[in-house]
Amino acid sequence: MADFNALIEGYHRFRARGWDAQRERWAELAEGQSPKGMVNACSDSRVDPAQIFDARPGEMFVVRNVANLVPPFEPDSAYHGVSAALEFAVTQLEVEELVVMGHGFCGGCAAALTGQFDRAAHGSGHFIAHWVDMLNDARADIRARHPELDRAAFREMEMAGVRLSLRNLRSFPWVREREAVGRLKLHGAYFAISDGLLHVCDEASGRFVPA
């Protein structure tokens, strides 16, 4: 994609090949949505959940943000975009599956590990630094074990972000309650851009295994 004109060209291709080919599906969706799952993914342009999971329109409720993080439950008056999307998906759409999908070469996780924006001003990385400081505990542990910050360290941070988000999901009472009675299932996943493989988190061991 070069510019906005390229987006418009893409839209015309969609109208010719996508919308027309699935006109009945779009007619159904015009009446409302009823996705069975929600995916919390990174905003990174390389990891589109709909493409990775080969999903049709209306199959997934998706929220994307820097480093695919889910914040903890904080019932205050601040603005909480991810929490609002989560609340809508769980309590209004009543999704049955929640997936947190991390990925390789994540810039947000790299920023958390290196601390490159730790003292940045607004407009220069302050918002990024504050968002990814959720990973500060993981950073301290990983830095202690990988002082050279090799690729293994960055991969560990990317996977740590998924585990943290799963823990934070369970801090929301209406997520925790639904999971306890079997109405909702939580999953962690990791997409490796370099080889195109998806890994799934085994929460009992904390390890990620190929799907």
C-alpha positions as CSV (number, residue, x, y, z in Angstrom):
1,M,0.0,0.0,0.0
2,A,1.5,3.3,-1.1
3,D,-1.2,5.9,-0.2
4,F,-5.0,6.4,0.3
5,N,-5.6,5.8,-3.4
6,A,-4.3,2.3,-2.9
7,L,-6.8,1.7,-0.2
8,I,-9.6,2.8,-2.5
9,E,-8.3,0.5,-5.2
10,G,-8.4,-2.3,-2.6
11,Y,-11.9,-1.4,-1.7
12,H,-13.0,-1.8,-5.3
13,R,-11.3,-5.2,-5.5
14,F,-13.2,-6.2,-2.3
15,R,-16.5,-5.0,-3.8
16,A,-15.8,-7.0,-7.0
17,R,-14.5,-10.2,-5.4
18,G,-15.3,-10.3,-1.7
19,W,-18.6,-8.5,-1.1
20,D,-20.3,-9.9,-4.2
21,A,-19.0,-13.4,-3.5
22,Q,-20.4,-13.4,0.0
23,R,-23.5,-11.3,-0.5
24,E,-25.7,-13.6,1.5
25,R,-23.2,-13.5,4.4
26,W,-23.2,-9.7,4.4
27,A,-27.0,-9.7,4.3
28,E,-27.0,-11.8,7.5
29,L,-24.4,-9.5,9.2
30,A,-26.6,-6.5,8.4
31,E,-29.0,-7.9,10.9
32,G,-26.4,-8.1,13.6
33,Q,-23.2,-9.9,14.8
34,S,-22.8,-13.0,16.8
35,P,-19.1,-14.0,16.8
36,K,-18.2,-17.0,19.0
37,G,-14.8,-15.7,19.9
38,M,-12.7,-12.6,20.6
39,V,-9.1,-12.1,19.6
40,N,-6.8,-9.6,21.4
41,A,-3.9,-9.0,19.0
42,C,-1.2,-6.6,18.2
43,S,-1.6,-3.6,16.0
44,D,1.4,-4.7,14.0
45,S,0.6,-4.7,10.3
46,R,2.1,-8.2,9.8
47,V,-0.3,-10.1,12.1
48,D,-3.9,-9.7,10.9
49,P,-5.9,-12.2,13.0
50,A,-8.6,-12.6,10.3
51,Q,-5.9,-13.6,7.8
52,I,-4.0,-15.9,10.1
53,F,-7.1,-17.7,11.2
54,D,-8.7,-17.6,7.8
55,A,-11.9,-16.2,9.3
56,R,-15.0,-15.1,7.4
57,P,-16.6,-11.7,8.1
58,G,-18.5,-11.8,11.4
59,E,-16.6,-14.7,12.9
60,M,-14.3,-12.9,15.3
61,F,-14.6,-9.8,17.5
62,V,-11.1,-8.3,17.4
63,V,-9.3,-5.7,19.4
64,R,-5.7,-4.7,18.5
65,N,-3.2,-2.6,20.4
66,V,0.5,-2.2,21.0
67,A,2.0,-5.5,22.1
68,N,-1.5,-7.2,22.3
69,L,-1.7,-6.4,26.0
70,V,-4.8,-6.7,28.2
71,P,-4.6,-4.4,31.2
72,P,-5.9,-5.4,34.6
73,F,-9.4,-4.7,35.8
74,E,-9.4,-1.1,36.9
75,P,-12.9,0.2,37.8
76,D,-12.1,3.9,37.7
77,S,-13.0,7.0,35.6
78,A,-10.1,6.7,33.1
79,Y,-10.7,5.7,29.5
80,H,-10.2,2.0,29.0
81,G,-10.5,1.0,25.3
82,V,-9.4,-2.6,25.6
83,S,-11.5,-3.1,28.8
84,A,-14.6,-1.7,27.0
85,A,-14.1,-4.0,24.0
86,L,-13.6,-7.0,26.4
87,E,-16.7,-6.1,28.3
88,F,-18.8,-5.7,25.2
89,A,-17.6,-9.0,23.7
90,V,-18.1,-11.0,27.0
91,T,-21.2,-9.5,28.5
92,Q,-23.1,-8.3,25.4
93,L,-22.0,-10.6,22.6
94,E,-21.4,-13.5,25.0
95,V,-18.4,-14.9,23.1
96,E,-17.4,-18.3,24.2
97,E,-13.6,-18.1,23.5
98,L,-11.0,-15.4,24.3
99,V,-7.7,-15.6,22.5
100,V,-4.6,-13.4,23.2
101,M,-2.3,-13.7,20.3
102,G,1.3,-12.5,20.5
103,H,3.8,-12.5,17.7
104,G,7.5,-12.5,16.8
105,F,9.5,-9.3,16.3
106,C,7.0,-7.3,18.3
107,G,8.1,-3.7,18.5
108,G,6.0,-3.0,21.7
109,C,7.6,-6.0,23.5
110,A,11.0,-4.8,22.3
111,A,10.4,-1.4,23.7
112,A,9.3,-2.9,27.0
113,L,12.5,-5.1,27.2
114,T,15.0,-2.4,26.2
115,G,13.3,0.5,27.9
116,Q,13.9,2.7,24.8
117,F,11.0,5.0,25.7
118,D,11.2,5.0,29.4
119,R,11.9,8.7,29.8
120,A,10.3,9.9,26.6
121,A,8.1,12.9,26.4
122,H,4.5,12.9,25.0
123,G,4.7,12.6,21.3
124,S,8.1,10.9,21.5
125,G,7.1,7.6,23.1
126,H,5.6,8.5,26.5
127,F,2.2,6.7,25.8
128,I,4.1,3.7,24.5
129,A,6.3,3.5,27.6
130,H,3.4,3.8,30.0
131,W,1.4,1.1,28.2
132,V,4.1,-1.4,28.0
133,D,5.2,-0.8,31.6
134,M,2.8,-3.6,32.4
135,L,5.7,-5.8,31.4
136,N,8.2,-4.3,33.9
137,D,8.3,-7.4,36.1
138,A,8.9,-9.7,33.2
139,R,11.6,-7.3,31.9
140,A,13.5,-7.5,35.2
141,D,13.5,-11.3,35.1
142,I,14.4,-11.6,31.5
143,R,17.2,-9.0,31.7
144,A,18.7,-10.9,34.7
145,R,18.8,-14.1,32.7
146,H,19.7,-12.6,29.3
147,P,21.9,-9.6,30.0
148,E,23.0,-9.6,26.4
149,L,19.4,-9.2,25.2
150,D,19.7,-11.7,22.4
151,R,16.8,-12.9,20.2
152,A,15.8,-15.5,22.9
153,A,15.2,-12.7,25.3
154,F,12.9,-10.8,23.0
155,R,11.0,-14.0,22.2
156,E,10.6,-14.6,25.9
157,M,9.2,-11.1,26.4
158,E,6.7,-11.6,23.6
159,M,5.5,-14.8,25.2
160,A,5.5,-13.2,28.6
161,G,3.1,-10.6,27.3
162,V,0.6,-13.3,26.4
163,R,0.9,-14.9,29.8
164,L,0.5,-11.6,31.5
165,S,-2.6,-10.8,29.5
166,L,-4.2,-14.1,30.3
167,R,-3.7,-13.3,34.0
168,N,-5.1,-9.9,33.6
169,L,-8.1,-11.2,31.8
170,R,-8.9,-13.2,34.9
171,S,-8.9,-10.1,37.0
172,F,-12.2,-9.1,35.4
173,P,-14.9,-10.6,37.5
174,W,-17.3,-11.3,34.7
175,V,-14.5,-13.1,32.8
176,R,-13.4,-15.1,35.9
177,E,-17.0,-16.1,36.7
178,R,-17.8,-17.3,33.2
179,E,-14.6,-19.3,32.9
180,A,-15.3,-20.9,36.3
181,V,-18.6,-22.3,35.1
182,G,-17.4,-23.3,31.6
183,R,-19.2,-20.6,29.7
184,L,-15.9,-19.0,28.5
185,K,-12.5,-20.4,27.6
186,L,-9.2,-18.5,27.5
187,H,-6.4,-19.3,25.2
188,G,-2.9,-17.9,24.5
189,A,-1.2,-18.0,21.1
190,Y,1.9,-16.9,19.5
191,F,2.5,-16.3,15.7
192,A,6.0,-16.6,14.5
193,I,6.4,-14.3,11.6
194,S,9.6,-15.8,10.4
195,D,8.2,-19.2,9.7
196,G,4.4,-18.6,9.7
197,L,3.8,-21.1,12.5
198,L,1.2,-20.6,15.3
199,H,2.0,-21.8,18.8
200,V,-0.5,-22.3,21.5
201,C,0.1,-21.7,25.2
202,D,-0.1,-24.7,27.6
203,E,-0.9,-22.8,30.7
204,A,-0.1,-25.7,33.0
205,S,3.6,-25.6,31.9
206,G,3.7,-22.1,30.5
207,R,5.2,-23.4,27.3
208,F,4.1,-22.6,23.8
209,V,3.7,-25.6,21.5
210,P,3.0,-25.7,17.7
211,A,-0.7,-25.7,16.9
